[in-house]
């Protein structure tokens, strides 16, 4: 990923962030925390790294306290990868909630 040495788990969260923004148009830290069981500071760090890698992809909405997909932007990652990460994340969540 752009020559950064990211842990695999963080790289997958970045793909998930991109997919969520692509399909829902928005994301916030609690979405990431709930989906991955990570802390608010870690979710904040993931969003910061995502913005460093893809500075034109998100716009912060201060009144809603969330990030919105910037207009006229395209997914940072390929659809197949997004789909795979979303599917695996859902399956893991289903197992944890069973």
VENPEKA-V340414 format. One line per field, one symbol per residue. ss: DSSP state (h for helix, s for strand, l for the rest). psi: psi as a letter, one per 20 degrees, with the letter a starting at -180 (. if undefined). burial: I if it has 24 or more other ideal C-beta (glycine too) atoms within 12 Angstrom, else O. A space follows every 10 residues. Layout:
ss=???
psi=???
burial=???
//
This chain:
ss=lllllllhhh hhhhhhhhhh hhhhlsslhh hhhhhhlllh hhhhhhhhhh hhhllllsss sllllssssl llllllllhh hhhhhhhhhh hhhhhhhl
psi=nlkqnqqghh ghhhgggggg hghiirqrhh ggghhikrrg hggggghggg hghmhjhqpp ohhilrpqpq qkqqqhqqgg gggggggggg ggggghi.
burial=OOOOOOOOOI IIIIIIIIII IIOOOOIIIO IIOOIIOIOO OOIOOIIOII IOIIOOIIOO OOOOOIIOIO OOOOIIIOOO OIOOIIOOIO OOOOOOOO
//
